[in-house]
């Protein structure tokens, strides 16, 4: 697995990371613990050195899982986690956000304990808190970095002005936001800003929450606890309309003897050398398929063909339901 450096930082990671959320929440029932640990360790054995989690995943359970799975490999991997949501003492999700500096420092200690480590490699604000100036957030993480408890500062789903303000207080190593052939909005304003400031980009849902694998169609039924049930882009009508992007990937994949997922990841990797997607999965064979995306060589002609065809496709459905949409791009 080739390595990449996130922006102008010193944080070097595998070209593809591993998004661990789906092992504990979001896409149906949690994966059985021993199987989840096997998948995470299987990723390490195949060259993945970058693992993404958050206190809200579970809540808490995902950090505990990642910590246990990676203890034997801690020296060779980088762990990213996130703060910023309100969570009760017993792991109950509460309404609202909380990025008060005192709270950031408090939850950092709890995350360190759950992750069984003495330092967090990359610490993201999970969503921008409108009640706390971003300068105060960046300052709190700066103090954690000075204390040796955090190595790098990140933002997630932040808007351009917020990124710029935060970066002026504490250099932002990486932005984590959704980006794929299923959601190309970051290309307009965010990607140019990241390039200007020397910030890396960590796209989550690089396979469009599974849609770009070609394994989901208008008839697919999701588990009752699956987040996609409330996503407008995943209504049966939207899935039917959005099949055009999968058809595009299938044409290229057939020609290259690859899979749609591999072509989608290869396209993303080819956009910038400081982009590190973090696909997630609960299955080893899907992990191997995803990692194969890092070895698919797309020519300039391939990239032009994919991008030009994608430009002509108008995808249907909002990315988030309204109550979540208001949390992004602040």
Secondary structure as UniProt FT lines:
FT   STRAND          3..5
FT   TURN            7..8
FT   STRAND          12..14
FT   STRAND          18..19
FT   HELIX           21..23
FT   HELIX           33..45
FT   TURN            46..47
FT   STRAND          50..52
FT   TURN            55..60
FT   HELIX           61..70
FT   HELIX           71..76
FT   STRAND          78..83
FT   STRAND          85..87
FT   TURN            89..90
FT   STRAND          93..97
FT   HELIX           101..114
FT   TURN            115..116
FT   STRAND          120..125
FT   TURN            130..131
FT   HELIX           134..146
FT   TURN            147..148
FT   STRAND          150..156
FT   HELIX           160..169
FT   STRAND          172..178
FT   TURN            181..182
FT   HELIX           185..187
FT   TURN            188..189
FT   HELIX           190..197
FT   STRAND          200..204
FT   TURN            206..210
FT   HELIX           211..213
FT   TURN            218..219
FT   TURN            224..225
FT   HELIX           227..230
FT   HELIX           232..234
FT   HELIX           236..256
FT   HELIX           260..271
FT   TURN            273..274
FT   HELIX           284..291
FT   HELIX           292..295
FT   HELIX           300..311
FT   HELIX           322..325
FT   TURN            326..327
//
